[in-house]
Amino acid sequence: MKYLLAGAAFLFVAACGDRSSTTPDDPASDDAASGETASAEAAAGSPTDAAPATDSLDSVAEDLVKLALAAGVHDPAFVDAYHGPAEWAEEAKAEARPLDALEAEAGALLERARLASNANPGVRGAMLEKLVRAAQARIRIAGGFTFDFDEETQRLYDAVAPEYDVRDFHAALAQIDALVPGDAPLHERVDAFRNSLAIPEDKLRPVFDAAIAECRARTLARYDLPENERFELAFVTDKPWSGYNWYQGDYESLIEVNTDFPIIIDRAVDLGCHEGYPGHHTWNVILERDLLRGKGWIEYSLYPLFSPLSVTAEGSANFGIDLAFPGEEKIEFERDVLFPLAGLDPQEAETLAALNDARRKLSHARNHVARLYLDGRIDRDEAVRMLMEFGLQSRERAEQGVSFIETYRGYVINYNLGRDLVEQYIAAAERDGADRWDAFETLLTTPLAASDLAKSK
C-alpha cells in the first residue's frame, strides 16, 4: 500500500485509455503455468494425488494463506498485512521452510486451485487461482529468478503496461513549460514552484488532520463503516515511499507519512483519500467485514502485496481522490481550508490545480522508466535523469523514485494502471445506470483482477 508521491515522482492521476486496451485477458499463459506446475510436480509429486478434484475453495484458501506466510519469512515485503490465526504465522516462522520447497508447494497448490475453481465457478475461485500463481512467481523472484518487466507484472498483477511513445511525454512537457515560465530547466521550475507550497513543519498535523477528517466525512456520508473503525497517523523518515497504510486488523490502520522531503499542500487530501477514506483503510475494513467475517473467506485475512489484489488496492485508492472530491471540489477545499490553515497564499491554488491537471499526461512515464531500468536497457543514472525530466522533480526526489522501483519493481504499474481500470469500471457501471459510489463499493467487495476490469467497456 505504498503511495509514492515525492513531488512529481508519483503522478497519481491516470492516462486511462492506453492501459485498458492492452491489459491481457488472462494472467499468465497456460503454457508457462503448465511448465511451472510440471516442474513442481516432479519435485513434490502429483498434486492430484495429494488433493482430489473435490478439494474445496476453503481448503485452497487456507493453504494459500499458510504458503504466503511461509514465503514472507524469506520475503518480508510480500505479506503486507495479516490478521488471521496467530499460530499460523508462528508456525511459518518456526518452520522456515526453504524456498525451493515453497515453490514446489505453490505448483501443487496451483493445480488444486484450478480444480477447485473449475468445480466451483465464480469470482472467488478465479481470484484464488491468480493469487496462487502470483505467489509462485514471487517465490521464484525471492529465490533470485528474474522475469522481464512485462512478464513479471503479468504473473504478479494480471496486467501489462502499454508501450510508450516518449514524444507524448515531450508534448506534455511543452504544455507545462507554458504554465511555469522561466529560464531554468523545467523540472527545476516546477520543483521550485511546488516547494513554495510546502506545508510548514509545525502545520503538518493540523493540515493532515483537517484533510483526513474531510475525506472521512465524505466517505461516511455514503458508506456505513463499523463504529469502531479507526486509524493512527504518524510522521516518519528514511523510507522509499511517501505514504503507507499498515492495516492492523479489527478495523484499524496505521497511516504513515514520510517527511524526508517537503510535503506539498495538495498531498494532504491525496494521502488522506489514498491511505484512508475511501482508499486503503476503507477497502481493508470492508474486506474484513464483508469477506473475511461475513463470508468466512480466510484468504482475506492476508494481503499479499505482490498480487492481483494490488491493482484494485492502488487503483481504488487513487480513483478515490476524485470520487470523494469530484470536479473542482478538491481545489476549492484546499484553497478555502487547507491553504489558510498552512499559512499559504490561497491565490496559488488555481495555478497548482492547472499544473497538476497538465502533469496527469505524464502519469505513465514512471512505468516507462521502470521497464527500461529493470530490463537492463538503461542504467541507474539514466533512470534518475529520466525521472527528473518526465517526473519534473529534483535529483533527490528522483533518487527516491528509483529506490522505490528497485525495492518494489513492477509494483509501480498498479497506481496508474489500477486507476485507469477502476475508472473504466466505474464509468461502465454509470452508463448502466449505477451510482458511482455504489459501483465503487461493489468493486471493493468483489474479487476482480485487472483482466476482469479491462472487460468493462
C-alpha positions, -999 to +999 in steps of 0.1 A: +000+000+000+028+023-008+020+057-022+049+072-040+041+109-043+075+125-038+069+157-056+062+147-092+077+113-087+043+098-083+019+113-107-011+096-093-037+105-118-042+084-149-039+081-186-067+056-186-074+045-221-040+034-232-036+008-205-071-007-206-068-015-243-036-035-237-043-053-205-042-091-211-073-111-206-055-138-186-027-135-160-001-159-173-001-181-204-014-216-199+019-229-214+040-211-189+019-220-160+017-257-171+055-258-173+059-245-138+033-269-125+051-298-142+084-289-126+067-286-092+051-320-096+084-335-104+097-321-071+067-327-049+047-355-065+014-353-083-008-326-068-039-345-077-027-375-056-024-352-026-056-333-032-085-347-053-108-327-075-133-324-046-108-300-029-128-271-015-121-234-021-119-230+017-091-256+018-072-240-010-076-206+006-063-218+039-032-233+023-027-202+003-025-181+035-001-205+051+020-206+019+021-168+018+031-166+055+059-191+048+071-171+018+070-139+039+097-154+062+121-150+032+104-120+016+092-097+043+075-072+019+053-100+005+029-101+034+017-065+037-010-072+063-021-103+082-049-106+108-056-143+107-048-171+133-017-161+151-005-197+153-002-199+115+023-170+115+042-185+144+044-219+127+056-203+094+085-186+113+093-217+133+095-240+103+112-216+079+108-239+050+133-234+021+122-215-010+126-245-033+101-264-012+077-235-012+080-232-050+071-269-053+042-264-029+030-234-049+030-255-081+009-282-064-014-257-049-019-240-082-033-273-097-055-277-067-068-241-071-076-249-108-095-280-099-114-263-071-122-232-093-135-254-121-157-273-096-169-240-081-171-214-109-172-178-097-150-148-089-137-163-057-121-193-073-108-173-102-091-149-079-077-177-057-060-192-088-045-159-097-033-153-062-016-187-061+001-181-095+013-147-082+027-163-050+045-189-071+061-162-092+071-141-062+087-171-045+108-176-076+118-139-075+127-142-038+149-171-048+168-150-073+150-156-105+143-125-127+114-121-151+114-094-176+093-064-166+062-073-186+062-110-177+067-101-140+037-077-139+015-102-158+022-130-134+020-109-103-007-084-112-025-099-141-016-068-161+009-054-186+017-017-192+014-004-227+044+006-248+050+043-247+060+069-272+082+095-255+070+121-279+038+121-260+057+129-228+076+157-245+043+172-258+030+173-222+062+189-210+057+216-236+023+224-222+037+225-187+065+248-198+040+275-206+024+272-172+057+278-153+077+303-173+114+310-167+149+303-179+159+274-155+153+238-166+117+229-165+120+203-137+137+229-115+110+255-122+082+230-114+100+217-083+106+252-070+070+262-075+057+231-057+082+235-029+070+270-024+037+254-014+052+230+011+033+227+044+054+242+073+065+215+097+045+229+126+014+228+104+017+192+092-005+177+119-034+202+118-034+202+079-034+164+077-060+161+105-083+185+086-078+168+052-084+133+066-114+144+085-129+158+053-121+126+034-136+105+061-168+127+064-174+124+027-169+087+027-191+081+058-219+101+041-221+073+016-209+042+034-218+026+068-185+015+082-181-003+115-184+020+145-150+010+158-131+017+126-102+039+134-067+049+124-035+063+138-015+089+119+023+090+122+051+110+105+082+090+097+115+094+078+140+074+057+115+055+036+115+048-002+077+057-002+059+089+008+029+073+025+018+039+037-012+022+052-003-006+076-036-024+082-037-038+117-069-058+116-101-053+137-109-023+115-077-003+125-050+012+103-016+029+110-011+056+083+025+068+080+036+099+061+072+102+051+087+136+058+121+131+041+111+158+016+089+189+020+052+178+018+033+199-007-001+211+003-020+190-023-007+158-008-028+162+023-060+154+005-043+129-018-029+109+010-060+113+032-081+097+005-055+072-008-044+058+025-076+064+044-110+073+030-123+059+006-089+043-001-068+017+016-083+019+051-119+018+038-110-011+014-094-032+042-122-025+066-148-036+041-129-067+031-125-077+067-162-071+075-178-084+044-155-111+030-134-124+060-160-121+087-192-120+066-184-149+042-156-167+060-132-163+031-099-168+050-077-156+022-088-120+031-070-123+065-039-117+045-029-091+019-001-104-003+014-072-017+027-087-049-006-100-062-035-091-084-053-076-054-029-046-057-044-034-089-077-028-071-059-017-039-039+011-055-064+018-083-093+023-060-072+044-036-062+067-064-096+069-080-110+075-046-095+110-046-117+121-075-146+101-061-146+120-028-137+153-044-152+155-079-148+183-103-135+215-086-143+204-051-107+193-042-091+226-052-119+245-036-114+227-003-076+232-005-080+268-013-106+277+013-095+254+042-060+239+038-041+268+023-051+292+051-045+265+077-010+260+064-003+298+061+000+296+023-014+320-003-048+307-015-043+326-048-017+300-057-043+272-055-056+277-091-021+276-105-013+244-086-045+228-099-037+237-135-002+223-132-015+191-117-040+187-145-012+191-170+010+167-152-016+139-155-005+134-191+029+122-177+014+097-153+027+067-171+062+080-175+074+061-144+062+028-159+083+036-190+114+043-169+109+013-146+106-010-175+137+002-192+157+002-160+146-032-146+151-048-180+186-035-181+182-012-211+193+019-191+215+023-160+206+039-127+219+073-136+198+074-168+168+063-148+173+091-123+177+116-152+145+104-169+126+107-137+139+142-133+128+151-168+095+134-171+087+134-133+095+171-131+114+168-099+147+174-082+176+149-083+169+139-047+133+131-054+142+112-085+167+092-065+139+083-041+118+073-071+145+050-084+149+035-049+112+028-049+115+010-083+144-010-070+125-021-039+091-028-054+099-034-090+069-038-113+045-027-085+047+008-099+022-001-126-006-006-101-010+031-093-019+044-128-030+011-144-051+004-114-067+038-115-073+036-152-091+003-149-111+013-119-122+045-137-132+024-167-152+000-145-170+028-127-177+046-160-192+014-174-214+010-143-226+046-146-236+041-182-257+011-170-274+035-145-255+027-113-244+054-088-207+058-088-203+054-050-224+022-052-203+009-081-171+017-062-184-003-032-193-032-054-158-031-068-143-031-033-162-062-023-158-082-055-126-101-062-118-088-097-084-088-113-071-064-139-082-087-168-117-086-154-117-049-151-104-045-186-136-061-199-156-032-186-162-011-217 
